[in-house]
Amino acid sequence: MLSEFNILGPPLDASADITSVPLLLAQITHFECGHVCLGVRLHHQVCDGFSASQFLSSWARLARRSIEMASDDGDSKVDVKVHHDRSLLRANNPPSPTDEHPEYQTHKRELPTSRPPCVSKIFSFTPSSIDDLRRKASSDVGPNHSRYEVLAAHLWRCIIRARELDTEQEVRFGMPVDGRKRLDPPLPEGYFGNAIFYGYASCKAGELAENSLSFAADLVKTAIAKVDNAHMRSALDWIASQETIKSIVPAYTPFIDFAMTSWWRFPFYEQLDFGWGNPSHVRIPLFAFDGIVGLLPSAAGSGHVDALVGLQASQMPKFEEYMRKA
């Protein structure tokens, strides 16, 4: 599946020095059936999901306006609010972190030289199925949970159960958290860049597998709530205090941990009309990594969510079984 997706995107030498990698690559593929695919590669150090959505939406508006200009000779100007002031995310000098930051690590963990094959599959959630999960998570005495929290909790539990880890094994859940509105003062509207911080939760595999959905949802809620202004400012200082910033990565161990990124609220199906009409499908192809999940809006309509799940091929059938039992 990945090789099929790769031919829809511009070729890229991932082994090249990072300074020689283009910030943006795009490719249009025309099919004999008349359909068109736009494949885009964006450098993640330049923009996060919010900025990628902002860029693609603005590009589509400009493309549509160009087509309109050809027919009505109107004004080609498209008003796009973009802010590039990187000083808004500058660390203190000297840096003085106030929190511990176990959500980051300064070196990649040693991995086996031969890894088991991984596959990716799409699991679709309807608004009613997500509401069912919310009701299930709220059946115990405790706070209500958001749609994101119950989806993250549900997927995390199913993945850990499918892996059949030792009950005492520590397992972690990590998620990118957009700092734009969480910072004080918030970043200006249209801030373009990477304003992502990393949320973090952990427990033992046995606790996660044996406890209720609300237990896992509480862990996710607490992890998100911790990423407040003080924590993010501390994270900026902690990162700046490290010897080599390039070596810092999220604390994630394949085959044990779980990470999820969410793009489901981005208006891909409403705003990515480049003159050919709204897209029929929007996908992030590179998710055949163990324990990585990406949430995307679904072509089925508002409130529907597609989860792109990467897992070891041998564990995917067990995962699907646990998903069906929920």
Secondary structure, DSSP 8 states (H G I E B T S, - for coil): -HHHHHTTS----TTS-GGGS-SEEEEEEE-TTS-EEEEEEE-TTT--HHHHHHHHHHHHHHHHHHHHHHHH----------B--GGGG---SS----S--TTEESS-----SS---EEEEEEEE-HHHHHHHHHHHTSSSS----HHHHHHHHHHHHHHHHHT--TT-EEEEEEEEE-TTTSSS---TTB-S--EEEEEEEEEHHHHHHS-HHHHHHHHHHHHHH-SHHHHHHHHHHHHTSS-GGG-EE---TTT-EEEEE-TTS-HHHH--SSS-S-S--------STTEEEEEE-TT-TT-EEEEEEEETTTHHHHHHHHHH-
